[in-house]
Amino acid sequence: MDSDPRVRFGLKLIEIRKTRGWSQERLALESGLARSYLGGVERGQRNIALLNIFKLAEALAVEPEVLLEAPVTKQESSVVTS
Amino acid sequence: MDSDPRVRFGLKLIEIRKTRGWSQERLALESGLARSYLGGVERGQRNIALLNIFKLAEALAVEPEVLLEAPVTKQESSVVTS
């Protein structure tokens, strides 16, 4: 398990979003969440709660538990960009 | 997916806690979360955030994503008790 759950979640979210080929803006539109908030989540700065996790899962058409899985990219070596 | 993520999460948490044979009080002690807060989570009244989800997962010795899986018990027919 990565040391910070917020960083782990952010990396996983980026991973899934990019698999879709979506920009942050597209994900913001699809999920109804503010782009600035999403940016904070992806940078591991937000302690995102259940209802927003489920909104993201629905927008990305994945089961919510997928968002809590460990990212493929190692936290230590990754560069977080939008 | 159950209609309310908070209710779904609460049911799943109860399910895993009971698999361990733990009381709410035991889970509170192991996770460092207040028992009254845990009660609210299990009743589906709390929009629990990432850091607390990970605390519960660690206390219960499960991967965090397991807590976001759908409960075995159907939401409609379950009776939520401690």
Backbone of each chain as nested JSON, in Angstrom:
{
  "chains": [
    {"id": "A", "residues": [
      {"number": 1, "name": "MET", "atoms": {"N": [0.844, -1.192, 0.0], "CA": [0.0, 0.0, 0.0], "C": [0.885, 1.249, 0.0]}},
      {"number": 2, "name": "ASP", "atoms": {"N": [0.581, 2.18, -0.852], "CA": [1.354, 3.416, -0.86], "C": [1.166, 4.144, 0.456]}},
      {"number": 3, "name": "SER", "atoms": {"N": [2.09, 5.001, 0.797], "CA": [2.075, 5.607, 2.119], "C": [0.899, 6.568, 2.304]}},
      {"number": 4, "name": "ASP", "atoms": {"N": [0.611, 7.368, 1.29], "CA": [-0.493, 8.317, 1.429], "C": [-1.669, 7.92, 0.537]}},
      {"number": 5, "name": "PRO", "atoms": {"N": [-2.795, 7.586, 1.158], "CA": [-3.967, 7.157, 0.381], "C": [-4.42, 8.212, -0.625]}},
      {"number": 6, "name": "ARG", "atoms": {"N": [-4.22, 9.482, -0.302], "CA": [-4.666, 10.541, -1.209], "C": [-3.816, 10.567, -2.472]}},
      {"number": 7, "name": "VAL", "atoms": {"N": [-2.517, 10.324, -2.304], "CA": [-1.617, 10.289, -3.468], "C": [-1.905, 9.051, -4.306]}},
      {"number": 8, "name": "ARG", "atoms": {"N": [-2.082, 7.933, -3.626], "CA": [-2.414, 6.692, -4.326], "C": [-3.687, 6.844, -5.147]}},
      {"number": 9, "name": "PHE", "atoms": {"N": [-4.708, 7.429, -4.518], "CA": [-5.979, 7.606, -5.221], "C": [-5.816, 8.521, -6.43]}},
      {"number": 10, "name": "GLY", "atoms": {"N": [-5.07, 9.612, -6.237], "CA": [-4.861, 10.558, -7.335], "C": [-4.19, 9.905, -8.529]}},
      {"number": 11, "name": "LEU", "atoms": {"N": [-3.184, 9.078, -8.249], "CA": [-2.479, 8.402, -9.339], "C": [-3.389, 7.418, -10.058]}},
      {"number": 12, "name": "LYS", "atoms": {"N": [-4.209, 6.724, -9.286], "CA": [-5.128, 5.764, -9.906], "C": [-6.15, 6.486, -10.77]}},
      {"number": 13, "name": "LEU", "atoms": {"N": [-6.637, 7.616, -10.27], "CA": [-7.617, 8.384, -11.037], "C": [-7.018, 8.864, -12.358]}},
      {"number": 14, "name": "ILE", "atoms": {"N": [-5.8, 9.384, -12.298], "CA": [-5.118, 9.825, -13.525], "C": [-5.005, 8.655, -14.501]}},
      {"number": 15, "name": "GLU", "atoms": {"N": [-4.612, 7.509, -13.954], "CA": [-4.413, 6.308, -14.779], "C": [-5.7, 5.945, -15.542]}},
      {"number": 16, "name": "ILE", "atoms": {"N": [-6.793, 5.912, -14.826], "CA": [-8.064, 5.514, -15.451], "C": [-8.552, 6.598, -16.415]}},
      {"number": 17, "name": "ARG", "atoms": {"N": [-8.406, 7.847, -16.0], "CA": [-8.821, 8.952, -16.876], "C": [-8.061, 8.907, -18.201]}},
      {"number": 18, "name": "LYS", "atoms": {"N": [-6.756, 8.663, -18.114], "CA": [-5.943, 8.632, -19.341], "C": [-6.257, 7.411, -20.203]}},
      {"number": 19, "name": "THR", "atoms": {"N": [-6.626, 6.323, -19.561], "CA": [-7.066, 5.152, -20.322], "C": [-8.264, 5.504, -21.198]}},
      {"number": 20, "name": "ARG", "atoms": {"N": [-9.118, 6.404, -20.675], "CA": [-10.276, 6.865, -21.446], "C": [-9.874, 7.887, -22.508]}},
      {"number": 21, "name": "GLY", "atoms": {"N": [-8.672, 8.439, -22.373], "CA": [-8.26, 9.508, -23.27], "C": [-8.926, 10.833, -22.936]}},
      {"number": 22, "name": "TRP", "atoms": {"N": [-9.321, 10.982, -21.676], "CA": [-10.041, 12.194, -21.262], "C": [-9.106, 13.213, -20.639]}},
      {"number": 23, "name": "SER", "atoms": {"N": [-9.391, 14.473, -20.867], "CA": [-8.738, 15.564, -20.143], "C": [-9.403, 15.704, -18.772]}},
      {"number": 24, "name": "GLN", "atoms": {"N": [-8.751, 16.452, -17.885], "CA": [-9.385, 16.761, -16.596], "C": [-10.709, 17.484, -16.827]}},
      {"number": 25, "name": "GLU", "atoms": {"N": [-10.704, 18.34, -17.818], "CA": [-11.915, 19.118, -18.088], "C": [-13.074, 18.202, -18.492]}},
      {"number": 26, "name": "ARG", "atoms": {"N": [-12.765, 17.23, -19.325], "CA": [-13.795, 16.281, -19.738], "C": [-14.332, 15.507, -18.533]}},
      {"number": 27, "name": "LEU", "atoms": {"N": [-13.42, 15.063, -17.671], "CA": [-13.852, 14.325, -16.484], "C": [-14.687, 15.213, -15.56]}},
      {"number": 28, "name": "ALA", "atoms": {"N": [-14.287, 16.474, -15.458], "CA": [-15.063, 17.417, -14.65], "C": [-16.492, 17.524, -15.197]}},
      {"number": 29, "name": "LEU", "atoms": {"N": [-16.597, 17.674, -16.506], "CA": [-17.918, 17.79, -17.132], "C": [-18.745, 16.528, -16.923]}},
      {"number": 30, "name": "GLU", "atoms": {"N": [-18.116, 15.386, -17.103], "CA": [-18.848, 14.113, -17.019], "C": [-19.283, 13.801, -15.58]}},
      {"number": 31, "name": "SER", "atoms": {"N": [-18.457, 14.2, -14.614], "CA": [-18.724, 13.834, -13.216], "C": [-19.508, 14.899, -12.464]}},
      {"number": 32, "name": "GLY", "atoms": {"N": [-19.515, 16.113, -12.995], "CA": [-20.172, 17.199, -12.276], "C": [-19.313, 17.804, -11.183]}},
      {"number": 33, "name": "LEU", "atoms": {"N": [-18.046, 17.379, -11.094], "CA": [-17.147, 17.944, -10.088], "C": [-16.332, 19.078, -10.72]}},
      {"number": 34, "name": "ALA", "atoms": {"N": [-15.964, 20.04, -9.9], "CA": [-15.205, 21.184, -10.402], "C": [-13.812, 20.743, -10.85]}},
      {"number": 35, "name": "ARG", "atoms": {"N": [-13.345, 21.319, -11.922], "CA": [-12.028, 20.952, -12.423], "C": [-10.929, 21.261, -11.402]}},
      {"number": 36, "name": "SER", "atoms": {"N": [-11.039, 22.363, -10.705], "CA": [-10.009, 22.719, -9.715], "C": [-9.979, 21.692, -8.573]}},
      {"number": 37, "name": "TYR", "atoms": {"N": [-11.155, 21.206, -8.2], "CA": [-11.239, 20.163, -7.171], "C": [-10.596, 18.88, -7.687]}},
      {"number": 38, "name": "LEU", "atoms": {"N": [-10.92, 18.511, -8.906], "CA": [-10.343, 17.303, -9.516], "C": [-8.822, 17.389, -9.585]}},
      {"number": 39, "name": "GLY", "atoms": {"N": [-8.325, 18.571, -9.909], "CA": [-6.881, 18.767, -9.947], "C": [-6.257, 18.47, -8.593]}},
      {"number": 40, "name": "GLY", "atoms": {"N": [-6.904, 18.961, -7.542], "CA": [-6.422, 18.699, -6.182], "C": [-6.468, 17.219, -5.83]}},
      {"number": 41, "name": "VAL", "atoms": {"N": [-7.509, 16.551, -6.269], "CA": [-7.628, 15.102, -6.028], "C": [-6.496, 14.369, -6.749]}},
      {"number": 42, "name": "GLU", "atoms": {"N": [-6.258, 14.731, -7.991], "CA": [-5.218, 14.035, -8.769], "C": [-3.819, 14.312, -8.224]}},
      {"number": 43, "name": "ARG", "atoms": {"N": [-3.631, 15.472, -7.62], "CA": [-2.336, 15.782, -7.021], "C": [-2.196, 15.201, -5.612]}},
      {"number": 44, "name": "GLY", "atoms": {"N": [-3.207, 14.494, -5.148], "CA": [-3.117, 13.856, -3.828], "C": [-3.302, 14.823, -2.684]}},
      {"number": 45, "name": "GLN", "atoms": {"N": [-3.996, 15.92, -2.96], "CA": [-4.162, 16.956, -1.931], "C": [-5.541, 16.929, -1.288]}},
      {"number": 46, "name": "ARG", "atoms": {"N": [-6.401, 16.053, -1.767], "CA": [-7.777, 16.048, -1.279], "C": [-8.132, 14.712, -0.656]}},
      {"number": 47, "name": "ASN", "atoms": {"N": [-8.81, 14.781, 0.466], "CA": [-9.306, 13.59, 1.151], "C": [-10.724, 13.314, 0.645]}},
      {"number": 48, "name": "ILE", "atoms": {"N": [-10.804, 12.849, -0.575], "CA": [-12.093, 12.698, -1.263], "C": [-12.997, 11.714, -0.519]}},
      {"number": 49, "name": "ALA", "atoms": {"N": [-14.276, 12.032, -0.472], "CA": [-15.212, 11.185, 0.266], "C": [-16.054, 10.333, -0.683]}},
      {"number": 50, "name": "LEU", "atoms": {"N": [-16.764, 9.426, -0.047], "CA": [-17.485, 8.358, -0.732], "C": [-18.369, 8.834, -1.892]}},
      {"number": 51, "name": "LEU", "atoms": {"N": [-19.178, 9.855, -1.661], "CA": [-20.126, 10.259, -2.702], "C": [-19.402, 10.752, -3.951]}},
      {"number": 52, "name": "ASN", "atoms": {"N": [-18.293, 11.45, -3.765], "CA": [-17.543, 11.909, -4.935], "C": [-16.766, 10.776, -5.604]}},
      {"number": 53, "name": "ILE", "atoms": {"N": [-16.309, 9.823, -4.824], "CA": [-15.66, 8.642, -5.415], "C": [-16.655, 7.925, -6.331]}},
      {"number": 54, "name": "PHE", "atoms": {"N": [-17.877, 7.785, -5.868], "CA": [-18.895, 7.104, -6.68], "C": [-19.275, 7.922, -7.922]}},
      {"number": 55, "name": "LYS", "atoms": {"N": [-19.271, 9.25, -7.797], "CA": [-19.54, 10.082, -8.974], "C": [-18.474, 9.883, -10.043]}},
      {"number": 56, "name": "LEU", "atoms": {"N": [-17.218, 9.833, -9.598], "CA": [-16.12, 9.626, -10.546], "C": [-16.221, 8.244, -11.19]}},
      {"number": 57, "name": "ALA", "atoms": {"N": [-16.536, 7.244, -10.375], "CA": [-16.642, 5.882, -10.905], "C": [-17.738, 5.81, -11.963]}},
      {"number": 58, "name": "GLU", "atoms": {"N": [-18.858, 6.447, -11.675], "CA": [-19.957, 6.419, -12.633], "C": [-19.566, 7.127, -13.93]}},
      {"number": 59, "name": "ALA", "atoms": {"N": [-18.923, 8.284, -13.798], "CA": [-18.499, 9.036, -14.981], "C": [-17.523, 8.221, -15.826]}},
      {"number": 60, "name": "LEU", "atoms": {"N": [-16.623, 7.504, -15.148], "CA": [-15.593, 6.733, -15.845], "C": [-16.059, 5.319, -16.219]}},
      {"number": 61, "name": "ALA", "atoms": {"N": [-17.276, 4.991, -15.82], "CA": [-17.856, 3.671, -16.123], "C": [-16.999, 2.524, -15.592]}},
      {"number": 62, "name": "VAL", "atoms": {"N": [-16.548, 2.695, -14.354], "CA": [-15.863, 1.597, -13.661], "C": [-16.578, 1.341, -12.337]}},
      {"number": 63, "name": "GLU", "atoms": {"N": [-16.382, 0.146, -11.793], "CA": [-16.907, -0.11, -10.456], "C": [-16.134, 0.77, -9.473]}},
      {"number": 64, "name": "PRO", "atoms": {"N": [-16.815, 1.294, -8.447], "CA": [-16.133, 2.223, -7.534], "C": [-14.881, 1.619, -6.885]}},
      {"number": 65, "name": "GLU", "atoms": {"N": [-14.89, 0.326, -6.618], "CA": [-13.734, -0.279, -5.948], "C": [-12.464, -0.194, -6.798]}},
      {"number": 66, "name": "VAL", "atoms": {"N": [-12.635, -0.094, -8.114], "CA": [-11.466, 0.0, -9.006], "C": [-10.637, 1.256, -8.685]}},
      {"number": 67, "name": "LEU", "atoms": {"N": [-11.335, 2.309, -8.296], "CA": [-10.635, 3.561, -7.986], "C": [-9.774, 3.455, -6.728]}},
      {"number": 68, "name": "LEU", "atoms": {"N": [-10.05, 2.482, -5.89], "CA": [-9.247, 2.319, -4.674], "C": [-8.118, 1.3, -4.833]}},
      {"number": 69, "name": "GLU", "atoms": {"N": [-8.04, 0.701, -5.993], "CA": [-6.94, -0.232, -6.223], "C": [-5.625, 0.526, -6.333]}},
      {"number": 70, "name": "ALA", "atoms": {"N": [-4.536, -0.175, -6.104], "CA": [-3.221, 0.453, -6.227], "C": [-2.97, 0.832, -7.68]}},
      {"number": 71, "name": "PRO", "atoms": {"N": [-2.374, 2.004, -7.921], "CA": [-2.056, 2.381, -9.292], "C": [-0.963, 1.493, -9.86]}},
      {"number": 72, "name": "VAL", "atoms": {"N": [-0.968, 1.359, -11.164], "CA": [0.068, 0.567, -11.83], "C": [1.415, 1.274, -11.706]}},
      {"number": 73, "name": "THR", "atoms": {"N": [1.375, 2.592, -11.899], "CA": [2.582, 3.408, -11.775], "C": [3.002, 3.474, -10.313]}},
      {"number": 74, "name": "LYS", "atoms": {"N": [4.271, 3.304, -10.057], "CA": [4.757, 3.45, -8.685], "C": [4.689, 4.905, -8.264]}},
      {"number": 75, "name": "GLN", "atoms": {"N": [4.253, 5.108, -7.025], "CA": [4.128, 6.463, -6.511], "C": [5.464, 7.207, -6.548]}},
      {"number": 76, "name": "GLU", "atoms": {"N": [6.519, 6.515, -6.21], "CA": [7.833, 7.146, -6.066], "C": [8.366, 7.698, -7.391]}},
      {"number": 77, "name": "SER", "atoms": {"N": [8.062, 6.988, -8.482], "CA": [8.702, 7.342, -9.746], "C": [7.781, 8.118, -10.683]}},
      {"number": 78, "name": "SER", "atoms": {"N": [6.574, 8.38, -10.239], "CA": [5.62, 8.989, -11.165], "C": [5.714, 10.505, -11.142]}},
      {"number": 79, "name": "VAL", "atoms": {"N": [5.35, 11.092, -12.253], "CA": [5.254, 12.538, -12.344], "C": [3.782, 12.874, -12.549]}},
      {"number": 80, "name": "VAL", "atoms": {"N": [3.237, 13.647, -11.638], "CA": [1.819, 13.955, -11.706], "C": [1.599, 15.207, -12.545]}},
      {"number": 81, "name": "THR", "atoms": {"N": [1.039, 14.991, -13.705], "CA": [0.685, 16.12, -14.556], "C": [-0.733, 15.917, -15.054]}},
      {"number": 82, "name": "SER", "atoms": {"N": [-1.318, 16.958, -15.518], "CA": [-2.665, 16.82, -16.054], "C": [-2.571, 16.51, -17.541]}}
    ]},
    {"id": "B", "residues": [
      {"number": 1, "name": "MET", "atoms": {"N": [-25.293, -1.421, -8.752], "CA": [-24.84, -0.547, -7.664], "C": [-26.039, -0.107, -6.819]}},
      {"number": 2, "name": "ASP", "atoms": {"N": [-25.877, -0.221, -5.52], "CA": [-26.955, 0.231, -4.658], "C": [-27.151, 1.739, -4.813]}},
      {"number": 3, "name": "SER", "atoms": {"N": [-28.325, 2.209, -4.474], "CA": [-28.653, 3.597, -4.775], "C": [-27.833, 4.583, -3.944]}},
      {"number": 4, "name": "ASP", "atoms": {"N": [-27.637, 4.291, -2.679], "CA": [-26.874, 5.219, -1.851], "C": [-25.519, 4.629, -1.475]}},
      {"number": 5, "name": "PRO", "atoms": {"N": [-24.446, 5.262, -1.944], "CA": [-23.111, 4.74, -1.651], "C": [-22.825, 4.632, -0.156]}},
      {"number": 6, "name": "ARG", "atoms": {"N": [-23.414, 5.516, 0.637], "CA": [-23.162, 5.498, 2.084], "C": [-23.793, 4.273, 2.726]}},
      {"number": 7, "name": "VAL", "atoms": {"N": [-24.979, 3.916, 2.252], "CA": [-25.652, 2.726, 2.779], "C": [-24.907, 1.465, 2.336]}},
      {"number": 8, "name": "ARG", "atoms": {"N": [-24.531, 1.455, 1.068], "CA": [-23.774, 0.322, 0.536], "C": [-22.482, 0.109, 1.323]}},
      {"number": 9, "name": "PHE", "atoms": {"N": [-21.765, 1.198, 1.575], "CA": [-20.513, 1.093, 2.317], "C": [-20.753, 0.579, 3.741]}},
      {"number": 10, "name": "GLY", "atoms": {"N": [-21.776, 1.118, 4.37], "CA": [-22.089, 0.7, 5.741], "C": [-22.371, -0.788, 5.836]}},
      {"number": 11, "name": "LEU", "atoms": {"N": [-23.134, -1.289, 4.87], "CA": [-23.462, -2.72, 4.859], "C": [-22.218, -3.575, 4.637]}},
      {"number": 12, "name": "LYS", "atoms": {"N": [-21.356, -3.11, 3.762], "CA": [-20.128, -3.86, 3.491], "C": [-19.227, -3.868, 4.728]}},
      {"number": 13, "name": "LEU", "atoms": {"N": [-19.162, -2.735, 5.388], "CA": [-18.336, -2.648, 6.595], "C": [-18.843, -3.602, 7.675]}},
      {"number": 14, "name": "ILE", "atoms": {"N": [-20.146, -3.61, 7.865], "CA": [-20.737, -4.535, 8.844], "C": [-20.388, -5.978, 8.48]}},
      {"number": 15, "name": "GLU", "atoms": {"N": [-20.523, -6.276, 7.201], "CA": [-20.248, -7.625, 6.701], "C": [-18.816, -8.073, 7.044]}},
      {"number": 16, "name": "ILE", "atoms": {"N": [-17.867, -7.209, 6.751], "CA": [-16.46, -7.573, 6.994], "C": [-16.162, -7.618, 8.494]}},
      {"number": 17, "name": "ARG", "atoms": {"N": [-16.714, -6.653, 9.229], "CA": [-16.495, -6.641, 10.676], "C": [-17.023, -7.921, 11.318]}},
      {"number": 18, "name": "LYS", "atoms": {"N": [-18.202, -8.353, 10.872], "CA": [-18.787, -9.569, 11.464], "C": [-18.028, -10.819, 11.055]}},
      {"number": 19, "name": "THR", "atoms": {"N": [-17.448, -10.794, 9.845], "CA": [-16.597, -11.907, 9.426], "C": [-15.431, -12.072, 10.406]}},
      {"number": 20, "name": "ARG", "atoms": {"N": [-14.94, -10.956, 10.918], "CA": [-13.868, -10.993, 11.91], "C": [-14.383, -11.378, 13.301]}},
      {"number": 21, "name": "GLY", "atoms": {"N": [-15.703, -11.311, 13.474], "CA": [-16.273, -11.555, 14.8], "C": [-16.064, -10.389, 15.746]}},
      {"number": 22, "name": "TRP", "atoms": {"N": [-15.892, -9.211, 15.188], "CA": [-15.614, -8.032, 16.002], "C": [-16.883, -7.247, 16.3]}},
      {"number": 23, "name": "SER", "atoms": {"N": [-16.924, -6.657, 17.495], "CA": [-17.958, -5.685, 17.841], "C": [-17.564, -4.333, 17.237]}},
      {"number": 24, "name": "GLN", "atoms": {"N": [-18.517, -3.412, 17.196], "CA": [-18.196, -2.037, 16.785], "C": [-17.112, -1.457, 17.691]}},
      {"number": 25, "name": "GLU", "atoms": {"N": [-17.209, -1.785, 18.969], "CA": [-16.234, -1.243, 19.919], "C": [-14.831, -1.732, 19.602]}},
      {"number": 26, "name": "ARG", "atoms": {"N": [-14.724, -2.997, 19.256], "CA": [-13.412, -3.552, 18.897], "C": [-12.863, -2.86, 17.655]}},
      {"number": 27, "name": "LEU", "atoms": {"N": [-13.727, -2.67, 16.674], "CA": [-13.281, -2.011, 15.442], "C": [-12.877, -0.56, 15.722]}},
      {"number": 28, "name": "ALA", "atoms": {"N": [-13.61, 0.088, 16.605], "CA": [-13.257, 1.451, 16.992], "C": [-11.859, 1.475, 17.617]}},
      {"number": 29, "name": "LEU", "atoms": {"N": [-11.617, 0.548, 18.51], "CA": [-10.31, 0.482, 19.164], "C": [-9.196, 0.202, 18.158]}},
      {"number": 30, "name": "GLU", "atoms": {"N": [-9.443, -0.74, 17.264], "CA": [-8.403, -1.148, 16.31], "C": [-8.112, -0.06, 15.273]}},
      {"number": 31, "name": "SER", "atoms": {"N": [-9.148, 0.698, 14.903], "CA": [-8.994, 1.683, 13.824], "C": [-8.662, 3.072, 14.344]}},
      {"number": 32, "name": "GLY", "atoms": {"N": [-8.917, 3.306, 15.61], "CA": [-8.704, 4.641, 16.154], "C": [-9.846, 5.602, 15.859]}},
      {"number": 33, "name": "LEU", "atoms": {"N": [-10.938, 5.088, 15.279], "CA": [-12.098, 5.936, 15.005], "C": [-13.092, 5.825, 16.16]}},
      {"number": 34, "name": "ALA", "atoms": {"N": [-13.832, 6.893, 16.385], "CA": [-14.8, 6.902, 17.485], "C": [-15.938, 5.93, 17.195]}},
      {"number": 35, "name": "ARG", "atoms": {"N": [-16.38, 5.248, 18.222], "CA": [-17.452, 4.282, 18.031], "C": [-18.732, 4.949, 17.517]}},
      {"number": 36, "name": "SER", "atoms": {"N": [-19.023, 6.138, 17.993], "CA": [-20.243, 6.828, 17.533], "C": [-20.145, 7.164, 16.041]}},
      {"number": 37, "name": "TYR", "atoms": {"N": [-18.962, 7.524, 15.624], "CA": [-18.736, 7.793, 14.197], "C": [-18.916, 6.514, 13.382]}},
      {"number": 38, "name": "LEU", "atoms": {"N": [-18.323, 5.431, 13.862], "CA": [-18.45, 4.139, 13.175], "C": [-19.905, 3.704, 13.069]}},
      {"number": 39, "name": "GLY", "atoms": {"N": [-20.662, 3.945, 14.125], "CA": [-22.085, 3.615, 14.098], "C": [-22.793, 4.36, 12.972]}},
      {"number": 40, "name": "GLY", "atoms": {"N": [-22.471, 5.644, 12.836], "CA": [-23.046, 6.447, 11.756], "C": [-22.646, 5.933, 10.379]}},
      {"number": 41, "name": "VAL", "atoms": {"N": [-21.388, 5.51, 10.255], "CA": [-20.913, 4.951, 8.983], "C": [-21.69, 3.667, 8.669]}},
      {"number": 42, "name": "GLU", "atoms": {"N": [-21.83, 2.813, 9.646], "CA": [-22.509, 1.533, 9.407], "C": [-23.998, 1.727, 9.109]}},
      {"number": 43, "name": "ARG", "atoms": {"N": [-24.575, 2.777, 9.635], "CA": [-25.986, 3.061, 9.346], "C": [-26.159, 3.82, 8.027]}},
      {"number": 44, "name": "GLY", "atoms": {"N": [-25.068, 4.087, 7.341], "CA": [-25.16, 4.763, 6.05], "C": [-25.423, 6.24, 6.164]}},
      {"number": 45, "name": "GLN", "atoms": {"N": [-25.04, 6.828, 7.301], "CA": [-25.316, 8.241, 7.541], "C": [-24.103, 9.136, 7.327]}},
      {"number": 46, "name": "ARG", "atoms": {"N": [-22.962, 8.518, 7.045], "CA": [-21.727, 9.288, 6.947], "C": [-21.105, 9.161, 5.561]}},
      {"number": 47, "name": "ASN", "atoms": {"N": [-20.656, 10.276, 5.052], "CA": [-19.954, 10.307, 3.772], "C": [-18.456, 10.152, 4.061]}},
      {"number": 48, "name": "ILE", "atoms": {"N": [-18.067, 8.959, 4.421], "CA": [-16.701, 8.692, 4.898], "C": [-15.676, 9.001, 3.802]}},
      {"number": 49, "name": "ALA", "atoms": {"N": [-14.563, 9.569, 4.208], "CA": [-13.533, 9.966, 3.232], "C": [-12.37, 8.971, 3.235]}},
      {"number": 50, "name": "LEU", "atoms": {"N": [-11.522, 9.181, 2.249], "CA": [-10.439, 8.257, 1.92], "C": [-9.576, 7.832, 3.105]}},
      {"number": 51, "name": "LEU", "atoms": {"N": [-9.12, 8.796, 3.89], "CA": [-8.186, 8.457, 4.971], "C": [-8.831, 7.529, 5.999]}},
      {"number": 52, "name": "ASN", "atoms": {"N": [-10.094, 7.761, 6.279], "CA": [-10.775, 6.876, 7.227], "C": [-11.106, 5.513, 6.611]}},
      {"number": 53, "name": "ILE", "atoms": {"N": [-11.379, 5.489, 5.329], "CA": [-11.584, 4.199, 4.645], "C": [-10.308, 3.359, 4.763]}},
      {"number": 54, "name": "PHE", "atoms": {"N": [-9.172, 3.996, 4.552], "CA": [-7.901, 3.264, 4.642], "C": [-7.599, 2.828, 6.082]}},
      {"number": 55, "name": "LYS", "atoms": {"N": [-7.976, 3.641, 7.055], "CA": [-7.786, 3.234, 8.459], "C": [-8.59, 1.976, 8.773]}},
      {"number": 56, "name": "LEU", "atoms": {"N": [-9.835, 1.956, 8.287], "CA": [-10.683, 0.78, 8.526], "C": [-10.11, -0.45, 7.823]}},
      {"number": 57, "name": "ALA", "atoms": {"N": [-9.648, -0.252, 6.596], "CA": [-9.091, -1.377, 5.839], "C": [-7.877, -1.957, 6.566]}},
      {"number": 58, "name": "GLU", "atoms": {"N": [-7.034, -1.076, 7.054], "CA": [-5.841, -1.551, 7.755], "C": [-6.228, -2.303, 9.029]}},
      {"number": 59, "name": "ALA", "atoms": {"N": [-7.177, -1.727, 9.782], "CA": [-7.617, -2.391, 11.02], "C": [-8.206, -3.768, 10.726]}},
      {"number": 60, "name": "LEU", "atoms": {"N": [-8.931, -3.861, 9.62], "CA": [-9.602, -5.123, 9.28], "C": [-8.711, -6.047, 8.448]}},
      {"number": 61, "name": "ALA", "atoms": {"N": [-7.513, -5.57, 8.118], "CA": [-6.556, -6.363, 7.339], "C": [-7.131, -6.798, 5.986]}},
      {"number": 62, "name": "VAL", "atoms": {"N": [-7.779, -5.851, 5.326], "CA": [-8.231, -6.092, 3.948], "C": [-7.676, -4.978, 3.067]}},
      {"number": 63, "name": "GLU", "atoms": {"N": [-7.606, -5.23, 1.77], "CA": [-7.235, -4.168, 0.847], "C": [-8.359, -3.128, 0.859]}},
      {"number": 64, "name": "PRO", "atoms": {"N": [-8.018, -1.848, 0.772], "CA": [-9.048, -0.806, 0.864], "C": [-10.16, -0.958, -0.173]}},
      {"number": 65, "name": "GLU", "atoms": {"N": [-9.817, -1.449, -1.363], "CA": [-10.852, -1.57, -2.395], "C": [-11.952, -2.563, -2.016]}},
      {"number": 66, "name": "VAL", "atoms": {"N": [-11.627, -3.5, -1.132], "CA": [-12.625, -4.484, -0.704], "C": [-13.81, -3.789, -0.009]}},
      {"number": 67, "name": "LEU", "atoms": {"N": [-13.515, -2.718, 0.693], "CA": [-14.57, -1.994, 1.411], "C": [-15.54, -1.284, 0.46]}},
      {"number": 68, "name": "LEU", "atoms": {"N": [-15.128, -1.08, -0.768], "CA": [-16.012, -0.419, -1.73], "C": [-16.787, -1.402, -2.607]}},
      {"number": 69, "name": "GLU", "atoms": {"N": [-16.515, -2.677, -2.414], "CA": [-17.271, -3.671, -3.183], "C": [-18.719, -3.719, -2.701]}},
      {"number": 70, "name": "ALA", "atoms": {"N": [-19.589, -4.209, -3.558], "CA": [-20.996, -4.329, -3.178], "C": [-21.132, -5.354, -2.055]}},
      {"number": 71, "name": "PRO", "atoms": {"N": [-21.98, -5.075, -1.065], "CA": [-22.189, -6.051, 0.002], "C": [-22.901, -7.283, -0.532]}},
      {"number": 72, "name": "VAL", "atoms": {"N": [-22.653, -8.399, 0.128], "CA": [-23.327, -9.644, -0.257], "C": [-24.815, -9.538, 0.034]}},
      {"number": 73, "name": "THR", "atoms": {"N": [-25.103, -8.973, 1.192], "CA": [-26.49, -8.781, 1.603], "C": [-27.138, -7.703, 0.747]}},
      {"number": 74, "name": "LYS", "atoms": {"N": [-28.344, -7.966, 0.298], "CA": [-29.058, -6.941, -0.458], "C": [-29.459, -5.818, 0.477]}},
      {"number": 75, "name": "GLN", "atoms": {"N": [-29.309, -4.604, -0.037], "CA": [-29.639, -3.422, 0.751], "C": [-31.108, -3.428, 1.194]}},
      {"number": 76, "name": "GLU", "atoms": {"N": [-31.969, -3.862, 0.281], "CA": [-33.41, -3.783, 0.518], "C": [-33.876, -4.687, 1.669]}},
      {"number": 77, "name": "SER", "atoms": {"N": [-33.185, -5.85, 1.784], "CA": [-33.707, -6.852, 2.712], "C": [-32.913, -6.917, 4.012]}},
      {"number": 78, "name": "SER", "atoms": {"N": [-31.896, -6.087, 4.127], "CA": [-31.021, -6.225, 5.286], "C": [-31.538, -5.424, 6.476]}},
      {"number": 79, "name": "VAL", "atoms": {"N": [-31.192, -5.914, 7.649], "CA": [-31.496, -5.208, 8.872], "C": [-30.159, -4.777, 9.456]}},
      {"number": 80, "name": "VAL", "atoms": {"N": [-29.999, -3.485, 9.593], "CA": [-28.727, -2.969, 10.079], "C": [-28.742, -2.892, 11.597]}},
      {"number": 81, "name": "THR", "atoms": {"N": [-27.98, -3.769, 12.193], "CA": [-27.834, -3.731, 13.647], "C": [-26.359, -3.839, 13.972]}},
      {"number": 82, "name": "SER", "atoms": {"N": [-26.017, -3.467, 15.155], "CA": [-24.625, -3.614, 15.568], "C": [-24.436, -4.982, 16.203]}}
    ]}
  ]
}
